[in-house]
Amino acid sequence: MAGSGRPAGLVLLALGPVLAAAYAGAGHLAVRAAVRAQTTGPEWEGGRIDGSGLTSLGVDTWRLTWWTAMVVGLAAVAYLVFGVLLLRERRGRALILVVSGVLIVPYALGFAVALFNPVRGLAGLYDSPDFLAGLPWWQPYTAWLLLAGGLAQAVGMVMAAAHGRRAAPQPPPEAAEVNGQG
């Protein structure tokens, strides 16, 4: 059971990019539903609809959702790579841990933007009650996917760092005695 931490840590590290993609997919479904409600609602006066079937409001809200998912997804992929590097028996672990600590900033900002819910905010700015009414009830909760991914990756990083430290070669006992540590 000595190697059981490695696959679990890798799975947790892989959850970050997967949940960022799930956030983007759920956001796209929510924007599509809201655009359908907007274009069939009584307030619709006609307007520009792009080739993908999105209104101007739909395009703007989808872009915000996509960019949020992209920033968090890139940070999540970096954490995955760093976790794999931590599993190896090489030097440079301190630098990897420091850089991974800095990467929490885009992750946290992405979650804050998602929690602020720019889709609802833009719908209010565009004064589109039909769009707001068409948003699925679950749309505000999609931000928690990003937080769940970040927490899973944090645990995965700890597991990878602990496993990598155990896997690192230890000096032989004779070397410790020669240096006066025995």
C-alpha positions as a Python dict, from the first residue, in 0.01 Angstrom:
ca = {
    (1, 'M'): (0, 0, 0),
    (2, 'A'): (307, 222, -10),
    (3, 'G'): (232, 352, -362),
    (4, 'S'): (-137, 421, -305),
    (5, 'G'): (-84, 794, -254),
    (6, 'R'): (58, 849, -600),
    (7, 'P'): (-252, 758, -809),
    (8, 'A'): (-485, 934, -566),
    (9, 'G'): (-272, 1247, -576),
    (10, 'L'): (-264, 1242, -955),
    (11, 'V'): (-641, 1200, -973),
    (12, 'L'): (-691, 1494, -739),
    (13, 'L'): (-448, 1702, -943),
    (14, 'A'): (-633, 1614, -1264),
    (15, 'L'): (-965, 1724, -1114),
    (16, 'G'): (-866, 2090, -1141),
    (17, 'P'): (-860, 2110, -1523),
    (18, 'V'): (-1162, 1879, -1547),
    (19, 'L'): (-1371, 2095, -1315),
    (20, 'A'): (-1260, 2414, -1492),
    (21, 'A'): (-1383, 2259, -1818),
    (22, 'A'): (-1705, 2155, -1644),
    (23, 'Y'): (-1752, 2516, -1532),
    (24, 'A'): (-1711, 2634, -1891),
    (25, 'G'): (-1952, 2371, -2022),
    (26, 'A'): (-2215, 2447, -1760),
    (27, 'G'): (-2175, 2819, -1828),
    (28, 'H'): (-2226, 2762, -2199),
    (29, 'L'): (-2544, 2563, -2134),
    (30, 'A'): (-2674, 2835, -1903),
    (31, 'V'): (-2600, 3114, -2154),
    (32, 'R'): (-2769, 2917, -2433),
    (33, 'A'): (-3082, 2869, -2219),
    (34, 'A'): (-3087, 3238, -2128),
    (35, 'V'): (-3047, 3344, -2492),
    (36, 'R'): (-3340, 3121, -2590),
    (37, 'A'): (-3551, 3288, -2322),
    (38, 'Q'): (-3431, 3632, -2430),
    (39, 'T'): (-3516, 3585, -2799),
    (40, 'T'): (-3858, 3434, -2728),
    (41, 'G'): (-3951, 3675, -2451),
    (42, 'P'): (-4194, 3966, -2482),
    (43, 'E'): (-3916, 4226, -2445),
    (44, 'W'): (-3727, 4104, -2754),
    (45, 'E'): (-3722, 4378, -3015),
    (46, 'G'): (-3506, 4189, -3256),
    (47, 'G'): (-3138, 4241, -3275),
    (48, 'R'): (-2813, 4100, -3383),
    (49, 'I'): (-2770, 3726, -3348),
    (50, 'D'): (-2431, 3587, -3445),
    (51, 'G'): (-2360, 3269, -3640),
    (52, 'S'): (-2362, 3054, -3326),
    (53, 'G'): (-2710, 3174, -3232),
    (54, 'L'): (-2605, 3403, -2948),
    (55, 'T'): (-2724, 3757, -2898),
    (56, 'S'): (-2483, 4037, -2808),
    (57, 'L'): (-2553, 3976, -2441),
    (58, 'G'): (-2505, 3603, -2489),
    (59, 'V'): (-2171, 3656, -2662),
    (60, 'D'): (-2046, 3889, -2389),
    (61, 'T'): (-2155, 3663, -2103),
    (62, 'W'): (-2011, 3357, -2274),
    (63, 'R'): (-1679, 3536, -2327),
    (64, 'L'): (-1657, 3626, -1959),
    (65, 'T'): (-1738, 3270, -1860),
    (66, 'W'): (-1489, 3131, -2112),
    (67, 'W'): (-1207, 3363, -2005),
    (68, 'T'): (-1268, 3285, -1638),
    (69, 'A'): (-1256, 2913, -1713),
    (70, 'M'): (-946, 2961, -1928),
    (71, 'V'): (-750, 3146, -1657),
    (72, 'V'): (-842, 2893, -1391),
    (73, 'G'): (-787, 2604, -1632),
    (74, 'L'): (-436, 2720, -1719),
    (75, 'A'): (-350, 2754, -1351),
    (76, 'A'): (-498, 2409, -1292),
    (77, 'V'): (-286, 2257, -1570),
    (78, 'A'): (21, 2422, -1419),
    (79, 'Y'): (-65, 2265, -1082),
    (80, 'L'): (-101, 1927, -1252),
    (81, 'V'): (243, 1963, -1411),
    (82, 'F'): (397, 2080, -1083),
    (83, 'G'): (240, 1788, -899),
    (84, 'V'): (389, 1543, -1146),
    (85, 'L'): (727, 1714, -1106),
    (86, 'L'): (700, 1687, -728),
    (87, 'L'): (657, 1311, -758),
    (88, 'R'): (1002, 1281, -912),
    (89, 'E'): (1315, 1239, -706),
    (90, 'R'): (1492, 1552, -824),
    (91, 'R'): (1599, 1883, -683),
    (92, 'G'): (1406, 2203, -734),
    (93, 'R'): (1114, 2109, -512),
    (94, 'A'): (1134, 2436, -318),
    (95, 'L'): (1108, 2642, -636),
    (96, 'I'): (812, 2436, -756),
    (97, 'L'): (635, 2488, -424),
    (98, 'V'): (701, 2863, -428),
    (99, 'V'): (574, 2904, -785),
    (100, 'S'): (269, 2691, -705),
    (101, 'G'): (199, 2923, -413),
    (102, 'V'): (202, 3220, -649),
    (103, 'L'): (-38, 3041, -885),
    (104, 'I'): (-308, 3055, -622),
    (105, 'V'): (-365, 3420, -718),
    (106, 'P'): (-517, 3357, -1065),
    (107, 'Y'): (-707, 3061, -923),
    (108, 'A'): (-856, 3274, -645),
    (109, 'L'): (-931, 3564, -881),
    (110, 'G'): (-1107, 3329, -1123),
    (111, 'F'): (-1319, 3190, -840),
    (112, 'A'): (-1399, 3541, -716),
    (113, 'V'): (-1511, 3649, -1064),
    (114, 'A'): (-1724, 3336, -1100),
    (115, 'L'): (-1872, 3386, -754),
    (116, 'F'): (-1952, 3748, -839),
    (117, 'N'): (-2152, 3600, -1131),
    (118, 'P'): (-2079, 3831, -1423),
    (119, 'V'): (-2354, 3664, -1627),
    (120, 'R'): (-2621, 3809, -1399),
    (121, 'G'): (-2434, 4139, -1372),
    (122, 'L'): (-2414, 4187, -1749),
    (123, 'A'): (-2778, 4092, -1792),
    (124, 'G'): (-2861, 4369, -1546),
    (125, 'L'): (-2640, 4617, -1733),
    (126, 'Y'): (-2804, 4524, -2064),
    (127, 'D'): (-3146, 4557, -1895),
    (128, 'S'): (-3260, 4217, -2017),
    (129, 'P'): (-3511, 4063, -1774),
    (130, 'D'): (-3592, 3782, -2019),
    (131, 'F'): (-3227, 3677, -2025),
    (132, 'L'): (-3217, 3680, -1645),
    (133, 'A'): (-3538, 3481, -1623),
    (134, 'G'): (-3398, 3224, -1866),
    (135, 'L'): (-3088, 3150, -1662),
    (136, 'P'): (-3116, 2805, -1504),
    (137, 'W'): (-3155, 2797, -1126),
    (138, 'W'): (-2821, 2617, -1092),
    (139, 'Q'): (-2615, 2873, -1283),
    (140, 'P'): (-2494, 3071, -977),
    (141, 'Y'): (-2367, 2750, -819),
    (142, 'T'): (-2128, 2667, -1103),
    (143, 'A'): (-1863, 2888, -940),
    (144, 'W'): (-1825, 2624, -672),
    (145, 'L'): (-1688, 2386, -935),
    (146, 'L'): (-1379, 2606, -952),
    (147, 'L'): (-1339, 2605, -575),
    (148, 'A'): (-1380, 2226, -563),
    (149, 'G'): (-1113, 2190, -830),
    (150, 'G'): (-876, 2416, -640),
    (151, 'L'): (-926, 2232, -313),
    (152, 'A'): (-879, 1894, -482),
    (153, 'Q'): (-558, 2017, -640),
    (154, 'A'): (-432, 2155, -309),
    (155, 'V'): (-476, 1812, -150),
    (156, 'G'): (-318, 1651, -457),
    (157, 'M'): (-16, 1881, -431),
    (158, 'V'): (30, 1790, -64),
    (159, 'M'): (6, 1420, -148),
    (160, 'A'): (252, 1459, -438),
    (161, 'A'): (497, 1653, -223),
    (162, 'A'): (475, 1396, 56),
    (163, 'H'): (515, 1105, -186),
    (164, 'G'): (806, 1275, -363),
    (165, 'R'): (979, 1340, -32),
    (166, 'R'): (942, 974, 69),
    (167, 'A'): (1072, 864, -271),
    (168, 'A'): (1381, 1088, -251),
    (169, 'P'): (1695, 891, -179),
    (170, 'Q'): (1811, 918, 181),
    (171, 'P'): (2181, 928, 267),
    (172, 'P'): (2320, 595, 385),
    (173, 'P'): (2352, 555, 763),
    (174, 'E'): (2733, 553, 740),
    (175, 'A'): (2735, 905, 595),
    (176, 'A'): (2531, 1034, 887),
    (177, 'E'): (2776, 884, 1137),
    (178, 'V'): (3078, 1035, 958),
    (179, 'N'): (2925, 1382, 975),
    (180, 'G'): (2875, 1349, 1350),
    (181, 'Q'): (2501, 1303, 1334),
    (182, 'G'): (2494, 941, 1446),
}
